[in-house]
Amino acid sequence: MPEPDDADRPVIFYDGVCALCHFAVRFLIARDRAGVLRFAPLQGETFAAFRAATPGQDGLDSVIYVRGYGSGDARVFVRSEAVLQALRDIGGVWRVVSWARIIPRFIRDGLYDLVARRRYGWFGRYDECRLPTPRQRDQLLP
């Protein structure tokens, strides 16, 4: 688990072999000027520890956003809600984009699921998690 002073920093768990997911991580890091977010692949140690410590997270293979990771009061968001919460937390104009939460979840998650099912065919797949750039290392967890 992270150091106690990191408990307020949210973590985004993403598919480490998905090219679309890597693009999304690079997109968020570039816009997260305050360095609020941290990222960890679903295939990594950090997610394995999270899954072991958090009941009910076994079947998740989607993007997962955890606000308060490492604290006793973590809040878990998945699929479209995870994306919108991340945009909300980086602030700026992205907070306005996150207002898409007014669209009913079943519609947002339906669109999310459509893209998720086809993401490897449309965007590609890596054989393993890609190495981070030096700038990304500060925000990436194993």
N, C-alpha and C positions, 0 to 999 in steps of 0.2 A: 504494500500500500504506500501511497506517497507520503512525504513529510507532512506534519500537521499544518504548516503554513500554506501548503498547497490545497488544503481541504476545500477552500472556496472556489478554486479554479475548476470549471467543468471539463469533462473529458468526453470526446467523441470517439466511439468505437466504430471502425469502418472495415470493410472487406479489403484486406491488404493485397489481394491479387487482382482487384478490379481496376481497370484503367479509368473508368468514370469516377470511382471513389477517390483515386489519386488526384484527378483533376479537381474534384470538390475540395479535398484537403488543401491543395495548393491555392485554390481560390480563396478559401477561408483564411488561411495564414496571411495571404497578401492583404486582406482587408481587415484583419484583426490587429490593428495598430498598437493596441494596448497589451497584446499578448495574453488575452483572457483565456483563450481556449488551449486545451492540450488534446493530443490525438494518439490513439493506440489501435493497432490492427486487431481484428477479431481473432486472428491466428496467433497472437502474441501472449506473453506472460502476464501482462497487465489484465487482459480480458479474462484469462484463465483464473486469475486470483479473484477478479470481480465476480465471475460466475460461481466460483466455489463459495464466496462469502455472501452472495445475494440469492436467496431462494427464489425460484420462479423464473430465472433467466436462462434456463437450460436450452430451450428451443429457439432462442433468438439468433437470427443470421442476417439481420437487417442493420441499418445504421442505428446506433444507440447513443443517446445523449444523456450523460449523467451530471446533473448539477449537484454539487456538494460531494463529489467523489472523495472517499476517504473519511468522510464524517459520518456520524451516526444518523444523519438526517438527509441522506441522498435521495434525490428525486430522479426517476428514470423515465425518459421519453423515447419512443421508437417511431420509425418510419417517417411520415411527413411531419409529425409533431417534433421529432428530433431536429430535423432540418430547420424548421421555423424557429425553434427555441435558440438554436445556434446563431441564426441571423439576428434575432432579438438581442442576444447577449453581446454581439460585436458592436452593436449600436450604429450610430450615424443613419444614413439612408436605409441601411439594411433593417433597422428597427421598423421602418415603414413597410418594407417588403414583408416582414414577418406578420403583418396584419392580415395576411392571407389565411390566418387561423379562423377568420370569420366564415370561410368556406367550410361546409360540413366535412367532418373527418372522413366519412365513408367515401366521399368524392376525392379528397386529397390522397387518401391511402390507396384508393383504386388506381389513380394515376401513378402513384409511387410504385405500386405492385407491378403495373404494366411495364414500366421502365426497368424495375429490378429483375423481372423475369427475362428480359431481353438484353440486359446490360453487357454481357460478355460478347454476344453476337454483334451488337451495335458499336461498342467502344473498345472491345478487346479485353485480354486477360494476361496477366503476368504469371510466370511459373512460380514466382516467390515474391515476397514483399520487397518493394524497391527500397534502395538506400536513400535516406533523406539528404537534402542539401545541407550545407553548414547552417544556413539561416533557419531551416526547419527543425534542426536537432533540439533546440531549446524547448520546443513545444511537443515533441514526439516522445512517447513512452514505449518501452519494449513490448 
